[in-house]
Amino acid sequence: MSKYRFSKHHKDTDVQQIQREIEDNLVSFDKDGNIVLTKDIYCRDIITEASSIYIGSKKPENKLENISNSLYFNSVKIVSGPTTVYEAVLADHASQHEDGGSDEIDHDSLSGYVSNEHLPGIDEDDMASDSAVYVPTQQSVKAYVDNKEKTFTIPDSITVNTGGTPVGSVTDVQSLLDGNVYNLPEVTDFPGFDVEFVYSGITDIKGIGVNFYYAGLGAHQVTLDIYDYNGTKWDSLILIASAVTYSYRYVEFPTNANYVNSGAAKLRFYHTTSGNASHNLYVDFIALLS
């Protein structure tokens, strides 16, 4: 067999050494003119162009580069120049990615890809391991997001501690923009109104969603509060001024176990001063986010 010679040597001395080793020891031509690898070759990247092989070159054409930082040929024949590789090259390459397997992987279409073999993947729907190393599967990401979808819990009842005679009932605040509204007039006493929305079956609270408006005077203010069972106090979430149209508010906050007591929770609208009988609170929707 005759020796193979590169058409040119790379300027990098380490690459030149690899090229010379291939020329002197590893590559030759058989009687039909085919290039034959006589020993295993292990190198970082290979580029084929026409009938030339470039090791470590920066040419972009037909590049097989940095596949797990290396490309492996296992003493196989390269037919019709260097562009065709015989038999088990891809299978051997795949075996570098996995333990004892022989799955082939197509690096263009990624067919044959196995998450836990070719990358440090993880199939974990709840992401409980909280790993900074593993890549999650698409199925795991979708399942995690779907499981984290937020849901609204509507109130079971309404308690008016102070206020005028309401128009409507709890069913009027259980659907958003359905045309039904709960209307509570103020009274001239202090506070102008104090109305609670009571919930059951709550496990955690991540926020609220509410659609309402307060028709009052600029000097009058209303708060939307949530009850802290541990501190036996109300925590204010929103400060409300007088308006002439509905306002939808969506407020998220960190889960606080103090806001839930054996599944019970409650919100309230509270008028912070004495009221005016001509002023009204209108609530279209009010729900807890969990």
Secondary structure in CASP SS format (residue, H / E / C, confidence):
PFRMAT SS
TARGET T0000
AUTHOR 0000-0000-0000
METHOD secondary structure of the structure
MODEL  1
M C 1.00
S E 1.00
K E 1.00
Y C 1.00
R C 1.00
F C 1.00
S C 1.00
K C 1.00
H C 1.00
H C 1.00
K C 1.00
D C 1.00
T H 1.00
D H 1.00
V H 1.00
Q H 1.00
Q H 1.00
I H 1.00
Q H 1.00
R H 1.00
E H 1.00
I H 1.00
E H 1.00
D H 1.00
N H 1.00
L H 1.00
V E 1.00
S E 1.00
F E 1.00
D C 1.00
K C 1.00
D C 1.00
G C 1.00
N C 1.00
I E 1.00
V E 1.00
L E 1.00
T C 1.00
K C 1.00
D C 1.00
I E 1.00
Y E 1.00
C E 1.00
R C 1.00
D E 1.00
I E 1.00
I E 1.00
T E 1.00
E E 1.00
A C 1.00
S C 1.00
S E 1.00
I E 1.00
Y E 1.00
I E 1.00
G C 1.00
S C 1.00
K C 1.00
K C 1.00
P C 1.00
E C 1.00
N C 1.00
K E 1.00
L E 1.00
E E 1.00
N C 1.00
I C 1.00
S C 1.00
N C 1.00
S C 1.00
L E 1.00
Y E 1.00
F E 1.00
N C 1.00
S C 1.00
V C 1.00
K E 1.00
I E 1.00
V E 1.00
S C 1.00
G H 1.00
P H 1.00
T H 1.00
T E 1.00
V E 1.00
Y C 1.00
E C 1.00
A C 1.00
V H 1.00
L H 1.00
A H 1.00
D H 1.00
H H 1.00
A H 1.00
S H 1.00
Q C 1.00
H C 1.00
E C 1.00
D C 1.00
G C 1.00
G C 1.00
S C 1.00
D C 1.00
E C 1.00
I C 1.00
D C 1.00
H C 1.00
D C 1.00
S C 1.00
L C 1.00
S C 1.00
G C 1.00
Y C 1.00
V C 1.00
S H 1.00
N H 1.00
E H 1.00
H H 1.00
L C 1.00
P C 1.00
G E 1.00
I E 1.00
D C 1.00
E C 1.00
D C 1.00
D C 1.00
M C 1.00
A C 1.00
S C 1.00
D C 1.00
S C 1.00
A C 1.00
V C 1.00
Y C 1.00
V E 1.00
P E 1.00
T C 1.00
Q H 1.00
Q H 1.00
S H 1.00
V H 1.00
K H 1.00
A H 1.00
Y H 1.00
V H 1.00
D H 1.00
N H 1.00
K C 1.00
E C 1.00
K C 1.00
T C 1.00
F E 1.00
T E 1.00
I C 1.00
P C 1.00
D C 1.00
S E 1.00
I E 1.00
T E 1.00
V E 1.00
N E 1.00
T E 1.00
G C 1.00
G C 1.00
T C 1.00
P C 1.00
V E 1.00
G C 1.00
S C 1.00
V H 1.00
T H 1.00
D H 1.00
V H 1.00
Q C 1.00
S C 1.00
L C 1.00
L C 1.00
D C 1.00
G C 1.00
N C 1.00
V C 1.00
Y E 1.00
N E 1.00
L E 1.00
P E 1.00
E C 1.00
V C 1.00
T C 1.00
D C 1.00
F C 1.00
P C 1.00
G C 1.00
F C 1.00
D E 1.00
V E 1.00
E E 1.00
F E 1.00
V E 1.00
Y E 1.00
S C 1.00
G C 1.00
I C 1.00
T C 1.00
D C 1.00
I C 1.00
K C 1.00
G E 1.00
I E 1.00
G E 1.00
V E 1.00
N E 1.00
F E 1.00
Y E 1.00
Y E 1.00
A E 1.00
G C 1.00
L C 1.00
G C 1.00
A C 1.00
H C 1.00
Q C 1.00
V E 1.00
T E 1.00
L E 1.00
D E 1.00
I E 1.00
Y E 1.00
D E 1.00
Y C 1.00
N C 1.00
G C 1.00
T C 1.00
K E 1.00
W E 1.00
D E 1.00
S E 1.00
L E 1.00
I E 1.00
L E 1.00
I E 1.00
A C 1.00
S C 1.00
A C 1.00
V C 1.00
T C 1.00
Y C 1.00
S E 1.00
Y E 1.00
R E 1.00
Y E 1.00
V E 1.00
E E 1.00
F C 1.00
P C 1.00
T C 1.00
N C 1.00
A H 1.00
N H 1.00
Y H 1.00
V C 1.00
N E 1.00
S C 1.00
G C 1.00
A E 1.00
A E 1.00
K E 1.00
L E 1.00
R E 1.00
F E 1.00
Y E 1.00
H E 1.00
T C 1.00
T C 1.00
S C 1.00
G C 1.00
N C 1.00
A C 1.00
S C 1.00
H C 1.00
N E 1.00
L E 1.00
Y E 1.00
V E 1.00
D E 1.00
F E 1.00
I E 1.00
A E 1.00
L E 1.00
L E 1.00
S C 1.00
END
